[in-house]
Amino acid sequence: MQTEQKRVNLAEKFSLFTDHWHPRIVGELNGQQVKLAKLKGEFVWHHHEEEDELFLVVKGKLLMKFRDRDEVVNEGELIIVPRGVEHCPVAEEEVHILLFEPASTVNTGTAGGEKTVEKLEWI
Amino acid sequence: MQTEQKRVNLAEKFSLFTDHWHPRIVGELNGQQVKLAKLKGEFVWHHHEEEDELFLVVKGKLLMKFRDRDEVVNEGELIIVPRGVEHCPVAEEEVHILLFEPASTVNTGTAGGEKTVEKLEWI
């Protein structure tokens, strides 16, 4: 069952994995998924054709690079990256994020490459 | 512009209002909205016909009553209430929540009544 009424404890879910740039699904609603990921280092420049993407920083400090500027997103802050906008997330130190995005979203967007995770698991 | 790349600081947004049971919109993506609300006391029993609803507790402790049981949702936890499921949020002490739900969602669902907020504003 994808849509449920069970509580999700973010800290508990984050304790279940240690790898970076590999989102896990923790909830689904209205065709959107809630994912958790740990980030460290620099990701790849990419965009999503059809999906807007929300990043909520649960721990740490995320640098979101855009082609025309950088945004620093601190703990307790969120940023929405609209479809079509190129971005590159960078985490100098480890960052924990919560993502809201359509179930169809691939982490590397149209860029592909070795950091692409084809099939995400639920935790 | 509804979809943007600006950072949203949750604490800063929560400082902009004091009333209870009156959600404010802070973001929009993929037809869904991100809302913030302060809760205190007991809401009304209601359900949403077409919308699943996510509650993320940013501060405090939320009691979510269902017809068959209660769930306590603590700070750093989220709960997804599927469409059609009757629920009644209760906050003994003030609770700050982030909501993620379709833009069409009315706070009191099909129940209506005096706690209904017809038109939500952006902050």
Interface residues (C-beta under 8 A of the other chain):
Chain A: T3 E4 Q5 K6 R7 V8 N9 L10 A11 V26 G27 E28 L29 N30 Q32 V34 E51 D52 E53 L54 M64 F66 E71 V72 V73 N74 G76 E77 L78 I79 I80 V81 P82 V85 F100 E101 P102
Chain B: T3 E4 Q5 K6 R7 V8 N9 L10 A11 V26 G27 E28 L29 N30 Q32 V34 E51 D52 E53 L54 F66 E71 V72 V73 N74 G76 E77 L78 I79 I80 V81 P82 V85 F100 E101 P102
